């Protein structure tokens, strides 16, 4: 009978007040760092119930698929304390739920990758004799690295090793793509946070092409990260922690979730700058204002194109095009390169980032069969109005790398619509997997712990939606 071998979650945004997994003080919008949120507690109870049903008592592996800690809109200590509350629930001394944890950073926690790779490079250099030729620091890990010595996530590892029972526990880092594969190499799962499926996060590569159109577009994942890591790290993982400027950046991030508000904000700033500042190479305030408003319009259009801000479909046409481009080239090339052979016949792709959970089969160039695609959703409430396409999910994998999505919730105006369900991406006419049927039999939306989770998250989503926004 199939058991849960891997659990995947993303976009927890621990430390951000809009996350239902961050605890707020009763009666206000201040964060309560000493307690876990009711939704987080209930989510872990659901997960613990499922894992207890495993017949093989080997604990599963947890894969944290990016944007787990909120480094764009919270300070390091705030994000770290949010992570501590999570660890206290899943890894108590005598009831640890997982035997390993892999962390695949996203854009909001990209700095964890930078600190891991820089520390790794220092340790590599320390093993060389003086005068040796030094390698370029690595921008990526191998995809299929589960059995390799772990690249330690030093910050989080040292953080949790302070707890009894975790003195030797290591959180491993993989970036930007992490892969699992069966022994016969005929089936694999690729996991990526999801930021590189959007052109916004390739901004430096886009600018390079505009300035030097004769230069080729990067297709190898090392080159993609090498060109864009600084932009992602600065704007999406560091700017919000920059003192008083960081508070202003939070306002900008929030406005980006509403394209009309963001455009009005940028136009207002353009008028203000044109009125107060003199741009030497542009004659007259009217020309300065016109140029700045043109720039503001461009930025507003880019913000409107962020997949997380599109609230009608799980992936719209532009999102699908960008998504397929990433999977068909950089991901496929890395699979073939790391395996030194053909792409497996059965591939599942798991990502998050958009906060819009879904599961479906999709065809990609260069693959022998359609891919099973899963999105993990997210746990943040961005706007006052509920968007049914937004929600949170857990992806579960068994020992055969068959996947199911545990759809924990989707936003709704009605609390009665909040019900946990099991879903799977399956080709038309295909029989459901034994793993899917087993999970289906274990999840009863009308009984606890599922019922109590739905009641809790419905209240928490409504509460977050009511938070005043700038």
Secondary structure, 3 states (H helix, E strand, C coil): CCCCCEEEECCCCECCCCECCCCECCCCCCECCCCCCHHHHHHHHHHHHHHHCCCCCCCEEEEECCCCECCCCCCHHHHHHHHHHHHHHHCCCCCCCEEEEEECCCCCCHHHHHHHHHHHHHHHHHCCCCCCCCCCCCCCCCCCCCCCCCCECHHHHHHHCCCCCCCCCCEEECCCEEEEECCCCCEEEEEECCHHHCHHHHHHHHHHHHHCCCCCCCCCHHHHHHHHHHHHHHHHHCHHHCHHHHHHHHHHHHHHCCHHHHHHHHHHHHHHHHHHCCCCCCCCHHHHHHHHHHHHHHHHHHHHCCHHHCCCCCCCHHHHHHHHHHHHHHHHHHHHHHHCCCCCCEEEEEECCCCCCEEEEECCCCCCCCEEEEECECCECCCCCCCCCCEEEEEEECCCCCEEEEEEEECCCCHHHCCCEEECCCCCCCCCCHHHHHHHHHCCCCCCCHHHHHHHHHHHHHHHHCCCCC
